[in-house]
Amino acid sequence: MSVVIVTGAQRGDEGKGRIVDHLAKQKDIIARFNGGPNAGHTVVTQDEKVLRLHQIPSGIAYPDKLNIIGNGALLDPIRLLEEINDLELAGISVTPKVLAISDMAHLILPHHISLDEVREAGRDGQGSTKRGIAFAARDKYERIGARTELIIDDPAELTRKVITGLELANQARATVGLPTHNSKAEALAWLKTTSRLSPYITDTVSLLHSQIQKGKAVLAEGAQAFDLDIEHGMYPYVTSSHTTTGGALNGLGLNVKSIKDVIGVVKLTKSHVGGGPFVTEITNNPKLTDQIRGPKGKNDSEYGASTGRARRIGHLDLPEIRQAILVNGITKIALTKLDCAERYGTSMLIATSYKYNGKVVKKAPSSARRLEKCEPQYTQMPIWKGDISNIKTFNDLPKEAKNLIRYLEKQLSCPIAMIGVGPHRDQLIIRR
């Protein structure tokens, strides 16, 4: 059992990147198993470099680690090359020795992004990141998609797919008044740039298993989070990939025998980006939500790393975390942003259950329709005063902070093994 899976236990933005960054020190391989450029992971290195990652796994900050983009990911080659360039400018070398891309990962083609723009410009907009995710996933399941293998094996076929797709997108764009594409010229330019990824593309399933057989330790990194899973999330306000433990196995070609631990990342300052029901959302106190969100531009502020959008803010929601623990088989919790608890004031509300159709339920339903009918049932916990960002051990935390951690462990029946008290690598309390 050499694989540790890290997954978000809420709605995303929990701080998975910094947890993966911490765990990567002890691992040999960091593998991304789902999502695409719609995800945003922020890593702050020891020398204060802020890395905003979208498709590249969070282990890239370590020069001796192998990072894998698995077959479950949806890949935008242009944005990936831009990300590689940004990392190079930050002094981080990204070569085929440290980054491998699955030859089975599906490509986000130019017309996928174009069609996303069309949808978001019309009445059917879903508040997406307009990264082409849904349309790439649609083509994947219609079995007309393009995998990265075509970049190497059949560039002519890949060019044909891009031209055909852009011509169809032009028809849709004309109906909403968006400018159209020069299909052939854009396709040829796209392919020329995309071909630069050829050295990175390989059979990552065989690579992973061969390394595991050699005793190498693997960290599987998820994007988005449980409530956004296409199967188990609050459908239809979900992403187009599998964000769960099952998604990790399928998205990397691993088997259940390889799993050692599943770490669920939970953020104390509950947030959400986009549409859909938010049971514990704070809607009647904009001053409080601004206070919890923090100043835009700070590493710990509540603005999307991919979009820059202000996140919706709410109270900690235990029913949704219980459901995430159940489905993912979470063995440990990493709690982030404990240092931001004081943003709530002298006390914070925690939803311990919902009222649904007159009954008290302890776990969140996997449906937006049902969530809309849920009423949170709260308990109140006192908040400490003072900066805790330099505290290194659990015993040194304020009494109220320790009581809060113990209360959450009891409510969730799951140990909290890591506690984030700041955004930096060394601002993490490890409980053994």
N, C-alpha and C positions, 0 to 999 in steps of 0.2 A: 504494500500500500504506500505509494509514493506521490500521490496527487492530492494537493490541497486546493479546494475550490473556494473562491471569494465571490460572493454574490450580494447584490443589494436587497435588503429586506423591506424596503418601502417603495418609493416612487422615483428613485434615482437621486443623484446629487448627494449621496450619503457620505462621500469621502472615500470611495473604494480605491481610488488611485493612490492615496497616501498609505492605505493599509497594504496594498499590493507592493508599493515601494518599500515599506518596512520589511515585509515577509520575503521580498526578493533577495535580500542579503543571504538568506539561508537556502535558497533554491538555485537550481542550475538552469531551469527553463521557465519562462513566463509566457503563457499561451492565452491569447484572446479568442473566445469561442463564439461570440455573437455580436450583433449590432454592426454599426458602420460609422460614418463621419457625423451622424446625429448624436453620438456620445461625446462627452467631454470629461476627461480625467485630468486633474491638476496635481502635479508633483512639485514640491519645493525641495531642492537639493540642499546638501549641507553647506554649500557655498552660496546659498540664497538665490540660486537660479530658479525661476518659476517656469516649469515646463507644462504647457497646455496641450495635452495629447488627445487625439480623437480616434485614430485607427491603430496606432502603434501601441503595443503593450507597455504598461507602466514600468517594466523592468529595464527599459532602454537607458535609464540613467546610470546603470552599472555596466562597465565595459566588458566584463567577463561573463555576462549572461546571454543566453540565446533567447530571442523573442520570436514567437510564432503567431501569425495571423491565421487562424484555423478555417476550415471549410464552412463553418457556420456563420462566418462574418460576410457582410456585403461590402465590397471594396470599391471605393472611388479612387481610381489610379491617379487622377490629377491632384486631388486633395492630399493623397498619400505622399506624392512626390514633393508637394509644398511643405508637408509636415517634416519630411526627411531634410529638406533644405533648411527649415527653421531650426531643427536640432543641430545640423552641421554648423550653422551660424552661432549657436550657443556653445559650440565646442564639443559636441557629442557626435562621434563618428557612427554612421549608420551604414554598415556594409553587409553583404550576404553572410558574413561570419556571425553577425549578431541579430539579423532579421531574416526570417524565412516566411514566405507566403504560400498558403495551400494552393495547389493547382486545381482544387475543386471549389474554391471560393468564387461566388458569383459576383460579376462586375456590375457596378452602377454605370450605365451608359449615358451619354449626353441627353438622349431623349427622355430618360427616366426623370432627370432633374427638370427638364423642360415641361413635362407633363405635371410634375408636382407643382410647378409655378402656376400652371393653368388651373389646377384644382383649387389652389389656395386663393386664386383671384376670383373664383366664383362662389356660388352659394354652398357648394359642398366642401368648403375649406375645413380642415380639421385642426388647424393650428400647428401643423407639422413644421419641421426645421427646413423644409424644401430642399432636402438633400437627395431626393429620389429613392428613398428607402422602400416605400410601399410599392412603387412601380417595378423596382428591381425584384422584390419578393414575389410580386404577381407573376412576372415572367418566369421566375424560377419554378413556381408551382404549376404554371401552364406548360412547362417544359420547352420554353422557347428562349430561355435566358442564355447568357454567355458566361462561361467560366474562365478563370485566368489562364487555363491551359491553351485557350485559343490565341493568346498573345504570342505563344511560342509555336504552337502546332499549325495554326491556320489563320494568319493575320488577314488574308483575303476575305474569309468568311466573316471575321469580326468586323472588318470594314463595311461589308455588305449589310450586316445587322445594324450598324450605326447609321448608315445612310438611310436605310428603310425606316428606321425608328424616327429619325429627324424629319423625314418627309411626312410621316403620319402625325408627328407632333405639330408640324406647321399648320395642318388643317385645324387642330384643336386650338392652337394659339390665335388663329385668325378669328375664331368665334368670340374671343374675349378681348380682342384688340391688342394682343401682345405682338411684338416684332417677330418675324419668322427667321428661320435659319438658312444659311447657305450650306445645304446638307453635305455635298461632296467635299467642299473645302474644309468644313469643320471636322468631318470624319477623318480625313487624311491627316490633318494637324493633330487631332486627338490621338490617332494611332501612333504617329511618330513620337509623341511625348510618352505615351503609355508603354511603348516598347522598351523604355529605359528600366522597367521593372523586371525584365526577363531574367537577370541573374538571381533574383530573389525567389523566383517561383520554383516550388519543388513538391514532392510527395511528403507532406508534413505528417500524415498518419503513420507511415513507415518510419519516418524520422523520430517521432515521439516514442513509438514502441521500442525502437532499437535503443534509444537513450534510457528508457525506463528499465530495459533488460540489463543495462550496464550499471544500474543503481542510481541513476540521476533522479533528482527530485524536481517535481513539476508543480508550478503554481498556475491554476486556471483562473483567468480574470474575466469576469462578466461585465457587460455594459448594460445601461439602463437598470431595471430592478424588477422585483417580483410583481408588483402591481401593474407593470407594463408588459408582462408576458402575454404573448398572443393567445395562449391556451388558458392560463390561470389568472390573468390580470383582469382589470375592470373593463372588460370588453363593452363597447368598441373603442374606448379611449386607451389604446395599447400601442405598442410598437409592433414591428413585423417579424420579430425573431423570438427565439426561446431564451429567456433570461434565467432559467432555473438550473438546478443541478442536472436534470435530464438534458437540458440544452447544452450544458458543458460536455457531457459525454458524447452526445450526437455531434456537436459542433467541432469536436477535436478528434473523433474516432477512437475514444477511450472506452474502457469497459468498467463495470461496477467494481470489479475486484481491485482496481487501482486506487480507489478513493480512501484517503486517510482521514481527512477532516473537511467539513463544510463550514466556512465562516460567513455568517450573515452580518453585513454592515448596517448599522442603525445610527441615524443622526438625531440628536436631541432636539434640534430646531427643525421641526417638520415643515417640508416645503413641497411644492408641486409646480411644474411648468406645463402650460397648455390647458386644454379643456377637460371636462369630466367632473364628476362629483368629488367633493373634498369634505368628508364628514366633519372633520375638526377644524375647518378653515376659520380664521379670525376675519370676520367681515364688518364688524361694527366699531373697529378701533384702528384707523389708518396710522395714527401716531405710533401705536404699539407695533404694528406690522413693519413699519419703516425702521423702528428701533431694532427689531429682531433681525431684519434683513441685513442691516449694517451698511456702511458706505460702499457705493459701487466702486469697483477697482481693487478693493482689499481682497487678499487671498481667501478670507473666510466669509465674504459677503454672499448673500443669496441672489446671485444673478447667474444665468446659464453660461457655462463655459463655451458652449458651441454657438449660442444665439445672442448672449448678452441681455436676454429678457429678464425682467424682474420676476422672481418666483413668487407664487402664491404661498402664504404663510399660515401655519396652523399649530395646533397643540399636538403633542406626542400621542400616537394612536396605537394602543397595544393590540386590539383585535386584528388589525392588518398584519402586525408583526407575528402574532401567533399563527396565522394562516401561512405566512412565509416559512416559519419554522417547520410546520407540519409537512408542507409539500416538498421543501428543499432538503429536509433531513438535516437542518442546521445543528451543528454540534457545539459551536461557540459563537458568541456575539462580539463584534468590535463596535463599541459605542464611540461616536465622534462628537466633537463640538460641546463637550461638557463645560468647557470654559465660556461658552456663549449662553449658558443657562441664565445668567444674571440679566440678559437682555429682556427676559420676561418680567422682570421686576422683583418684588420680594417673595413671590411664590409662582408656581406654574401649575397649570391644569394638565392632567393626564387622563386620556380616555381609557377606561378599563374594560368597557363593554359597550354594546349598542342596544338600543331598543328598536326592534324590527317587527312590524305587525303586532304590536302589543306584547312581544316576548323579549326577554333579555338574551342576547347572543354574545358569546365570548370571542368568536372568530368572524372576520369580515367575509361577506359573500363575494364571489368572483363575478360580479355583474354590476355594471354601472346603474342599471335600472333599480336593482335592489339597494345599492349603496345610497341612491337618492332618497330612499325611504327610511334610512337609518338615522337615529338620533344618538349622539354620543352621551355616555354616562361618565361623569368626571369624578376624579378624586383630586385633592389639592396637596401639593408638596411644597414645603418652604425652601427658599433659595438663599444661599450664602452670599456674603459680600466679600469683595476682594479678588485679586488676580490669582489664578491657580495655574497659569501657563508654565511656571517653572517647577512645579511639583513633579517629583520623579516616582513616588511610591504611593500606593493606595492608602496606607496608614497615615500619610501626611496630608491627605485631603481634608477639607472641613467636614465636621460631623454631618451636616446636612447633605453634603455630596455623597458621603459613604452610605448614609441612610437611603438616599435615592437609588444608588446602584444596587443595594441589597433588595430594595423593594421591587425593582425591575426584574432582578433575577428570580425572585419568588413568583412574581406575576407571570413571567414567561417560561418558567421551569427550564431555564437555559443559562449556563454560566456566561458572564461578561468577562472575557479574557483580556481584552485590550480597551483602553480608555484614552481617547484623544483629548488633549488639553491645549491644543494649538495646531496650526497647519504644518509645522516643520517636522523633520524627520525625528528629532530627539524629543518632541513633545507628545510622547506616547507612553502611557503607563502600562506595563505588562504585568498581569497577574498570573501566577503559576499555581 
